[in-house]
Amino acid sequence: MNLAYPIASPAWSEPSATGALDDRPAQSAALDDDRPPSIQPSLGTFGDPGGFRRMLAPRGITYNLLYTNEVLGNVNGGVRQGPIHAGKFEAAISVDLDRFAGWRGWSAFANVFQIHDTGGLRDRSFHRLITVSNIEAYPSTRLSELWLEHASEDQRFNFRMGQLVADGEFFASETGKIFLSNDWPTITGANLPSGGPAYPLSTPGLRMRWTPNASMSGLIAVFNGDPGDQASVNRTGLNFRLNDPPLLMGEIQLRAVPGPSGLTRSVKLGGYEHFGRFDDYRYDRSGLSLASIHSSGSPRRHGGTSGAYAVIDAQLYRPEGADQADGVAVYARLSGSPSDRNLIGLWADGGIVFSGMVPGRPEDTFGLSFIYARIGNHAQRYDRDRLSFDTDFHPVRSYEASIELTYQAVVVPGWTIQPDIQVVINPGGGIADPTRPNQRVKGGVVLGLRSTLTY
């Protein structure tokens, strides 16, 4: 998922700093979100060509554009070195259907991507599991989301139906969005069919949210369980698949409601269940190791897979009189899944972010993060079995990790420049290097620069 200031789908209205739910009409709250500032005011008389925004806004129609452009390259390690260029253009439209058509409490949303020049730094340069850039995807022009949403009059309940993604609302950390490697976690991306309903893929679904008070929300959603491979099956986002076994997700969100000078904190506890069939990573259907010369080669099948997770965002320090988002904040995410039917059994990430702390640069943000993905026990034991049955070089996979240091500088509101450095550790969990016999793929260092324009 693109978490570098994306044009996110409209989010449910968050409680105000006083602890009360926003008292605006439900339909306008449904269209509220946490988008970054637009570059429009900086463009002066050229900020609204043709006056379309001014004309459409009273009718309840808003549109936003975002262009993310970056150059990244590994200076050492991996199976090849060198820079790559990647870009993603996104256009989104939100419609308040009360103002537009008199449908009280209803809203609509759609967005499309144009993904280009992505060079596959993760897949081709490192053969790794963890994301290098959260805009990396198969080059295409594709539909992302397309949905209708209805909110109750008191804004405590709403539901959304249509072509949906999960990564915008489930298993997400607000603090970690600054990092280029921060996206739909590796444990879900590697374990669920086609990576699950996350960037750049969406799938038909229904999501319900209940907010009984300012300190708690509950979400539950059901998605078609396989959005389809982005490179071959679902290249345009127009495959509205409905016949795959479903994916069920649920999450409880707890948050401290800060006073005017208080610190923001939240905890999210969630889980998911996929009702499809999944192959065992070690045993065949007769109970023999898949590495055995006597194995049928047909993996044992398991009914369904599942996972549980926790997300913590905590502000540690906020300067006196500063904006709510300024100061020092930390985040952490932790998740586990059954290792017999999943490649990743344990996953964790976290980091620390400093906002508004650079003298003379009150809008800038910088931070340090880490990601850790542990290969499941059955996959590791399969690797050991191969050593028993084969004399060729077969490394035993264990874990993959990365460290990222990034600085996001605001050029003008709506335009950021972001230098970035990542350290890649044990790519692919320690897989064999296809270009160097009897060696593992070496870790390395990635340097890059990202530009993000929001309109």
C-alpha positions in Angstrom: 0.0 0.0 0.0 1.2 3.5 -0.7 1.7 5.1 2.6 3.8 8.1 1.6 1.1 10.6 2.0 -1.4 8.8 -0.2 -4.7 10.0 -1.4 -6.4 7.7 1.0 -10.0 6.7 0.7 -12.1 8.9 3.0 -11.8 7.8 6.6 -14.5 7.6 9.3 -14.5 10.9 11.2 -12.2 10.7 14.2 -13.2 12.1 17.6 -12.3 15.7 18.3 -9.6 16.7 20.9 -12.4 17.3 23.4 -13.5 13.7 23.2 -16.8 14.3 21.5 -17.7 12.9 18.2 -17.8 15.4 15.5 -21.2 17.0 15.3 -21.2 17.7 11.6 -23.8 16.0 9.4 -22.9 12.4 8.8 -22.5 12.7 5.0 -19.9 15.4 5.3 -18.0 13.6 8.0 -17.9 10.5 5.8 -15.9 12.5 3.3 -13.4 13.8 5.8 -9.9 12.4 5.9 -6.3 13.1 6.9 -4.9 14.1 3.5 -1.8 16.3 3.5 -2.1 19.9 2.4 -2.6 20.6 -1.3 -0.2 22.5 -3.4 -3.1 24.5 -4.8 -2.7 27.7 -2.7 1.0 27.9 -3.7 0.0 28.0 -7.4 -1.9 31.3 -7.1 -4.2 32.0 -10.0 -3.1 28.7 -11.6 -4.3 26.7 -8.6 -7.8 25.9 -10.0 -7.6 25.7 -13.8 -11.0 26.4 -15.3 -12.4 26.9 -11.9 -13.5 23.2 -11.7 -12.9 22.8 -8.0 -14.8 25.9 -7.1 -17.7 24.9 -9.4 -17.9 21.3 -8.2 -17.4 21.8 -4.4 -21.0 23.2 -3.8 -22.4 20.1 -5.5 -20.5 17.9 -3.1 -17.8 16.7 -5.6 -14.1 17.0 -4.7 -11.2 15.5 -6.6 -7.5 15.1 -5.6 -4.4 14.3 -7.5 -1.1 12.9 -6.3 2.1 12.1 -8.0 4.9 10.2 -6.4 8.2 10.0 -8.2 11.4 8.4 -6.9 14.9 7.1 -7.8 16.2 4.3 -5.7 19.2 2.1 -6.0 21.3 -0.5 -4.1 24.9 0.5 -4.0 26.0 -3.0 -3.0 24.5 -6.4 -2.2 21.6 -8.2 -4.0 21.9 -10.0 -7.3 22.5 -6.7 -9.2 23.2 -3.1 -8.5 22.1 0.2 -9.9 19.4 2.8 -9.8 15.8 2.4 -10.8 13.1 5.0 -11.4 9.5 4.5 -10.2 6.4 6.7 -10.4 2.8 6.5 -9.4 0.0 8.9 -10.4 -3.2 8.7 -8.5 -6.5 10.5 -9.1 -9.4 10.3 -6.6 -12.9 11.6 -6.5 -15.3 11.9 -3.6 -19.0 12.6 -3.8 -21.2 13.8 -1.0 -24.4 12.2 -2.3 -26.6 14.3 0.1 -25.5 17.5 -1.6 -25.3 15.9 -5.1 -28.5 13.9 -5.1 -30.3 14.3 -1.8 -29.3 10.9 -0.4 -29.0 11.6 3.3 -25.9 10.0 4.9 -24.5 8.5 1.6 -21.2 9.1 0.0 -19.2 7.6 -2.9 -15.5 7.3 -3.7 -13.3 6.1 -6.5 -9.6 6.3 -7.3 -7.3 5.1 -10.1 -3.5 4.5 -10.4 -1.1 5.0 -13.2 2.0 3.0 -12.1 5.0 3.4 -14.4 8.7 2.7 -14.6 8.8 0.5 -11.5 12.1 -1.5 -11.8 11.5 -4.2 -9.3 14.1 -3.3 -6.7 12.6 -5.7 -4.2 11.9 -8.6 -6.5 14.7 -8.4 -9.1 17.5 -6.7 -7.4 17.3 -8.5 -4.0 14.7 -11.3 -4.4 13.5 -10.2 -1.0 10.2 -10.4 0.9 10.1 -7.0 2.7 9.1 -3.9 0.7 11.7 -1.4 -0.5 9.2 1.1 -1.9 5.5 1.1 -1.1 4.7 2.3 -4.7 6.4 -0.6 -6.3 3.9 -2.6 -8.4 3.4 -4.0 -11.9 3.3 -1.1 -14.4 -0.3 -0.6 -15.3 -3.2 1.8 -15.3 -5.8 0.4 -12.9 -8.9 1.0 -10.9 -8.3 0.8 -7.1 -11.4 1.5 -5.0 -15.0 2.1 -6.1 -17.5 2.1 -3.3 -20.7 3.5 -1.6 -20.8 4.4 2.1 -23.6 5.2 4.4 -23.2 6.8 7.8 -25.9 7.0 10.6 -27.1 10.4 11.7 -25.1 10.2 14.9 -22.0 9.0 13.0 -21.6 6.0 15.3 -22.2 3.4 12.6 -21.3 3.3 9.0 -20.9 0.6 6.3 -19.1 0.6 3.0 -19.6 -1.7 0.0 -18.0 -2.1 -3.3 -14.5 -2.6 -4.6 -12.4 -2.2 -1.4 -8.9 -2.4 0.0 -8.0 -3.5 3.5 -4.7 -1.8 4.0 -6.2 1.7 4.4 -8.1 0.8 7.6 -6.8 -2.6 8.9 -3.4 -3.3 10.4 -2.2 0.3 9.8 0.0 2.6 11.8 -0.5 6.4 11.4 3.0 7.1 12.8 4.8 4.8 10.3 3.3 6.3 7.2 6.4 8.4 6.5 8.6 5.4 5.7 9.0 4.2 2.1 9.1 0.6 3.2 5.9 0.9 5.3 3.0 -0.8 3.7 0.6 -3.8 4.0 2.7 -6.0 6.3 4.9 -8.8 4.8 3.1 -11.4 6.8 -0.2 -10.7 5.1 1.3 -9.8 1.7 3.3 -13.1 1.6 0.7 -15.4 3.1 -2.6 -14.4 1.6 -3.6 -15.2 -2.1 -2.2 -12.6 -4.5 -1.1 -10.6 -1.5 -4.6 -9.9 -0.2 -6.7 -6.7 -0.8 -3.9 -4.2 -0.6 -2.1 -1.8 -2.9 -2.3 -2.1 -5.9 -5.1 -4.6 -5.7 -8.7 -4.2 -4.5 -11.6 -6.7 -4.4 -15.3 -6.7 -3.7 -16.2 -6.4 -0.1 -18.3 -5.1 2.7 -16.9 -3.1 5.7 -18.8 -2.0 8.8 -17.5 0.3 11.5 -19.1 1.0 14.9 -17.9 3.9 17.2 -19.8 3.8 20.5 -17.7 6.6 22.0 -14.6 8.7 21.3 -12.2 6.2 22.8 -13.2 3.1 20.9 -14.1 1.8 17.4 -14.8 -1.6 16.0 -14.4 -2.7 12.4 -15.4 -5.9 10.6 -15.1 -6.7 6.9 -15.6 -9.5 4.5 -13.7 -9.5 1.2 -13.5 -11.8 -1.8 -10.5 -13.8 -0.8 -8.3 -13.5 -3.9 -8.1 -10.2 -5.8 -6.1 -12.0 -8.6 -2.4 -11.6 -9.6 -1.7 -8.0 -10.6 0.5 -9.0 -13.5 -1.5 -11.6 -15.2 -5.1 -12.1 -13.8 -6.1 -8.6 -12.7 -4.0 -6.1 -14.6 -6.6 -3.3 -14.7 -8.4 -3.7 -11.4 -11.6 -4.5 -13.3 -11.9 -8.2 -12.4 -14.7 -8.0 -9.9 -14.1 -11.5 -8.6 -16.9 -12.9 -6.4 -16.3 -16.7 -6.4 -13.2 -17.1 -4.3 -13.3 -18.3 -0.6 -13.8 -15.2 1.6 -11.4 -13.3 3.8 -12.8 -12.1 7.1 -11.1 -9.3 9.1 -11.9 -7.6 12.4 -10.2 -4.9 14.5 -10.8 -3.1 17.8 -9.3 0.4 18.0 -8.7 1.9 21.4 -7.4 5.5 21.8 -6.6 7.9 24.5 -8.5 11.2 24.0 -5.9 13.9 24.7 -6.6 17.3 26.2 -5.4 20.5 24.5 -1.8 19.7 25.5 -2.1 16.0 25.9 -0.3 13.1 24.1 -2.1 11.0 21.5 -2.0 7.2 21.9 -3.8 4.3 20.3 -3.9 0.5 20.4 -5.4 -1.7 17.7 -6.0 -5.4 18.1 -7.1 -7.4 15.1 -7.2 -10.7 13.3 -8.2 -12.4 10.1 -9.5 -15.7 8.8 -9.2 -16.9 5.2 -11.6 -19.7 4.3 -9.6 -21.1 1.3 -7.3 -24.1 1.1 -3.6 -23.7 1.7 -0.5 -26.0 1.0 1.7 -27.3 3.8 5.2 -26.0 3.6 6.9 -29.3 4.7 4.7 -32.4 4.2 3.0 -34.0 1.3 -0.4 -35.7 1.5 1.0 -39.0 2.8 3.0 -37.3 5.6 6.4 -37.5 3.9 8.6 -34.5 3.6 8.2 -32.8 0.3 12.0 -32.9 0.0 12.1 -36.7 0.1 12.8 -38.6 -3.1 9.7 -40.8 -2.2 7.4 -37.8 -1.9 4.4 -37.5 -4.3 5.2 -33.8 -4.6 1.6 -32.9 -3.7 1.5 -30.8 -0.5 -0.8 -31.6 2.3 -3.8 -29.3 2.2 -5.1 -27.3 5.1 -8.5 -25.7 5.5 -8.1 -22.0 5.9 -5.5 -19.8 7.5 -5.6 -17.1 10.1 -3.5 -14.4 11.9 -3.6 -12.1 14.8 -2.0 -8.7 15.2 -1.5 -5.7 17.4 -0.6 -2.1 16.5 0.5 0.6 18.9 1.0 4.3 18.2 2.2 6.5 21.0 3.2 10.2 21.2 6.1 10.5 23.7 6.7 14.2 23.7 4.9 17.3 22.4 6.4 20.8 22.6 4.3 23.3 24.5 1.9 25.1 22.2 2.8 22.9 19.2 0.3 21.3 16.8 -1.2 18.0 17.8 1.0 16.1 15.3 4.3 17.7 16.4 6.8 16.1 18.7 8.2 12.6 19.1 6.1 9.5 18.5 6.8 5.7 18.3 4.9 2.9 16.7 5.1 -0.9 16.7 3.2 -3.7 14.9 3.4 -7.4 15.8 1.7 -10.4 14.1 1.8 -14.1 14.0 0.3 -16.9 11.7 0.3 -20.7 11.7 3.7 -21.8 10.3 2.6 -25.0 8.7 0.7 -23.3 5.9 2.3 -19.8 5.8 5.7 -18.7 4.6 6.0 -16.0 7.3 5.2 -17.2 10.9 6.2 -14.0 12.8 6.4 -10.4 11.8 7.3 -7.2 13.6 8.1 -3.6 12.7 8.4 -0.3 14.6 10.1 3.0 14.7 10.4 6.5 16.0 9.4 9.7 14.2 10.2 13.3 15.0 7.8 16.0 13.6 8.3 19.7 13.8 11.6 19.3 15.7 14.1 20.8 13.2 14.9 24.5 13.9 13.7 26.7 11.1 11.9 23.7 9.4 8.7 23.4 11.4 6.9 21.2 8.8 9.7 18.7 8.3 9.6 15.1 9.6 12.3 12.4 10.0 12.5 9.0 11.5 14.1 5.6 12.0 12.3 2.3 11.5 13.0 -1.5 11.4 11.1 -4.5 9.9 11.6 -8.2 10.9 10.0 -11.2 9.1 10.6 -14.7 10.4 10.3 -17.7 8.1 7.8 -20.2 9.4 9.0 -23.4 11.1 7.7 -25.7 8.4 9.5 -23.8 5.6 12.7 -23.9 7.7 12.4 -27.6 8.4 11.7 -28.3 4.7 15.0 -26.5 3.9 16.8 -28.8 6.4 15.1 -31.8 4.9 16.6 -30.8 1.5 20.1 -30.9 3.0 19.4 -34.5 4.1 18.2 -35.7 0.7 20.3 -33.5 -1.7 24.0 -32.8 -1.9 23.5 -29.5 -3.7 23.8 -26.1 -1.9 20.5 -25.4 -0.1 20.6 -22.7 2.6 18.2 -22.9 5.5 16.0 -19.7 5.4 15.6 -18.0 8.8 14.5 -14.3 8.7 14.7 -11.1 6.8 15.1 -7.6 8.2 15.6 -4.0 7.2 16.4 -0.7 8.8 15.3 2.6 7.3 16.3 6.2 8.0 14.3 8.9 6.2 13.8 12.7 6.2 10.8 14.3 4.6 11.3 18.0 3.8 8.4 20.3 2.9 9.3 22.5 -0.1 5.9 24.2 -0.1 2.6 22.8 1.4 1.7 20.0 -0.9 5.2 19.2 -2.2 7.7 17.1 -0.2 11.2 15.9 -1.0 12.4 12.8 0.9 16.0 11.4 0.9 16.1 7.8 2.2 18.5 5.1 3.2 17.7 1.5 3.8 19.9 -1.4 5.1 18.7 -4.8 3.7 19.6 -7.8 6.0 19.4 -11.4 4.9 17.3 -11.0 1.7 14.6 -13.6 1.2 15.3 -15.0 4.6 18.8 -16.2 3.3 18.0 -17.7 -0.1 20.6 -19.0 -2.6 22.0 -16.5 -5.0 21.1 -17.6 -8.6 24.1 -15.7 -10.0 26.7 -17.0 -7.5 26.8 -20.8 -6.9 27.0 -21.9 -3.3 26.3 -18.4 -1.9 23.4 -16.7 -0.3 22.0 -13.4 -1.7 24.0 -10.7 0.1 22.3 -7.9 2.0 23.1 -4.3 1.0 22.4 -0.6 1.2 19.7 1.2 -0.7 19.8 5.0 -1.3 17.0 7.0 -2.8 15.1 10.2 -3.2 11.3 10.6 -3.4 9.2 13.6 -4.5 5.5 13.7 -3.7 3.1 16.3 -5.1 -0.4 16.6 -3.8 -3.1 18.6 -5.4 
